[in-house]
């Protein structure tokens, strides 16, 4: 059996929200979706929307994977 897990994050200025509500998504500056297959230790999907700086992506990705 293969199980995938995923996490969605949104950012507003300098704030990052994990698993945002629909209302929060309406006001986000950007979003990140990470899907992970723990059995193979692989990221199977990485989707970015909005304007992300390299520094912000570098800081958020390890948090995303650690939260899954």
Secondary structure, DSSP 8 states (H G I E B T S, - for coil): ----EEEEEEEETTEEEES--HHHHHT-SEEEEEEEETTTTEEEEEEEEE---HHHHHHHHHHHHHH-
